[in-house]
């Protein structure tokens, strides 16, 4: 960095609020005090073995209670979430989570029941699960749905295990799963964990499945093709009927990665496209909480011929209208999740679907597609657009036009932090150089979209006029530009800031 760049960085840092101080401990301060215990107590030495006793007091912080509260409240305000900012993560559908979903999930009849309760005491909860199964089947064009899987990748694995069982029951040894080069990273990983070998399919210059490459790849060893439609580039596979015919004629099955279902709800269905198995990411499509390691839900739907292999138990309804658990294993792949899935997440998804209804879900997709095309059109003059034309709910740009100024996509993402925005997905998919992947979702207003767009335009201009400003960002975050390689390999797990 030049001296001018150093001076500019220091000036920006001076403007930054440095009020969050981590070292608050001062000798003699206490957060609370308790009265002396008036109940006879046994000495600690009688309760614990010698090796568990400390030789000296623990070095605990000495702070006032108000300092503790203010410290953690300040930290919480530095967390970024969809409730306090725009989250344009491509391929992740970080939409706003309606609070009515949270309220419903906290009803005592849902939140305080136990999976070991008798069936006759939880008929309402079982009816919800049964109805949700049917709703998701109708939404995807499948014949039956399991709610057990705990996440999208878990759903992928579950679907692939059913595909494997289906082929084995037919006496066929099919060990290869075809995966486009624009697929989600979990696709090849899930296939490998399920015991398959993955074969990567190249995309055409238009970003779609190469039919000639597909015809050459399929054969007697093809178990399935894993596909997202619209794909990870935000493009709809227009030749999906031909793709399905090619795979089915070879004896394989089609697996639908539901990560991008937010673009097609109420408009088209994977089952109508020729898919045999589909998983849905409820945190993406149905607005249940996303991130933080869980809990999640990745229900899997199947066509009729795969129903015998669904995980058990499943909720069924007797002719008398009573709900019960069907535990008969038969050809089932068995249980894939403790009890019956992440129930609270399923309740939230149920509330979302019932709130919108069929017409509302279609409107969700229409608005998501409209927002993405609006953003792409406005940003096209400032970034490279490898796949021009209409996109669906997300789109891919490239920052390669900024490389001549020394600025990379990573620098753009870092600079966005200074303006209070969470960066979009970068460097994914891997087949787009300096990739920037943006999904605005349907829940953001035009004003929010314009604010983000204007900021991206400003950064593109900064890259040309003052590239060092962008290359050394961020300046206003608690931690500024890191040596990311060292940070990953030699992390510092404590912090002392002033």
Secondary structure, 3 states (H helix, E strand, C coil): CCHHHHHHHHHHHHHCCCCCCCCCCCCCCCCCCCCCCCCCCCCHHHHCCHHHCCCCCCCCCCCCHHHHHHHHHHHHHCCCCCCCCCECECCCCCCCCCHHHHHHHCCHHHHCCCCCCCHHHCHHHHHHHHHHHHHHHHHHCCCEEECCCCCHHHHHHHHHHHHHHHHHHCCCCCCEEEEECCCCHHHHHHHHHCCCEEEEECECCCCCECHHHHHHHCCCCEEEEEECCCCCCCCCCCCHHHHHHHHHHCCCEEEEEECCHHHCCCCCCHHHHCCCEEEECHHHHCCCCCCCCCCCCCCEEECHHHHHHCCCCEEEECCCCCEEEECCCCCCCCCCCCCCCCHHHHHHHHHHHHHHHHHHHHHHHHHHHHHHHHHHHHHCCCCECCCCCCCCCCEEEECHHHHHHCCCHHHHHHHHHCCCCECCEECCCCCCCCEEEECCCCCCCHHHHHHHHHHHHHHHHHHHHCHHHHHCCCCCCCCCCCCHHHHHHCCCCCCCCC
